[in-house]
Amino acid sequence: MLDAINIDLIQEFNMGGRTNLDRVVTYIPPEWKKELEEWGEEDERSVSWLVAKLIDKALKERREQKNEVVIGNR
């Protein structure tokens, strides 16, 4: 399961469901969508929220790896 809600992500949302976030559209296999929907139901989250959290986590890990490479090359 995903960790606690990222405060940075929450701060991007405004009242009334409006958001300052950009939209990204992708195509995924039906079985991935079904699995994400089941996961979302279990955690009472939308598929969109889950995907945003997965992307956030992947980007943080990528940044950490890049920083390790830069530090290791010094």
C-alpha positions in Angstrom: 0.0 0.0 0.0 1.0 3.6 -0.4 2.4 5.7 2.4 0.6 8.6 3.9 -0.7 11.3 1.6 2.1 13.6 0.3 1.4 17.1 1.6 2.9 18.6 -1.6 0.3 16.8 -3.7 -2.6 17.9 -1.5 -1.5 21.6 -1.6 -2.0 21.5 -5.4 -5.8 21.1 -5.0 -8.2 24.0 -4.5 -11.7 24.0 -3.0 -14.5 22.9 -5.3 -12.5 20.1 -6.9 -10.4 22.5 -9.0 -6.7 21.7 -9.3 -3.5 23.4 -10.4 -2.2 20.0 -11.6 -1.6 19.2 -15.3 -3.5 16.3 -16.9 -1.7 13.3 -18.4 -3.5 10.7 -20.5 -2.1 7.2 -21.0 -3.3 3.8 -22.2 -2.9 0.7 -20.0 -3.9 -2.9 -20.4 -7.5 -3.7 -19.1 -6.1 -6.0 -16.4 -3.9 -3.1 -14.9 -7.0 -0.9 -14.8 -9.0 -3.6 -13.1 -6.3 -4.1 -10.5 -6.0 -0.3 -9.9 -9.7 0.0 -9.5 -9.7 -2.9 -6.9 -6.8 -1.3 -5.1 -8.6 2.1 -5.1 -11.8 0.6 -3.7 -9.8 -1.2 -0.9 -8.1 2.1 0.0 -11.1 4.3 -0.7 -9.0 6.2 -3.3 -9.5 7.0 -7.0 -7.5 5.4 -9.7 -6.2 8.9 -10.6 -5.0 9.4 -7.0 -3.2 6.0 -7.0 -1.5 6.6 -10.3 -0.4 10.1 -9.2 1.1 8.6 -6.0 2.9 5.9 -8.0 4.4 8.5 -10.3 5.4 10.6 -7.3 7.1 7.7 -5.7 8.9 6.7 -8.9 10.2 10.2 -9.5 11.5 10.5 -6.0 13.4 7.2 -6.3 14.8 8.4 -9.7 16.0 11.7 -8.2 17.6 9.8 -5.3 19.4 7.5 -7.7 20.6 10.4 -9.8 21.9 12.2 -6.7 23.8 9.0 -5.6 25.5 8.9 -9.0 26.5 12.6 -8.9 27.8 12.2 -5.3 29.6 9.0 -6.2 31.3 10.7 -9.2 32.9 13.4 -7.1 
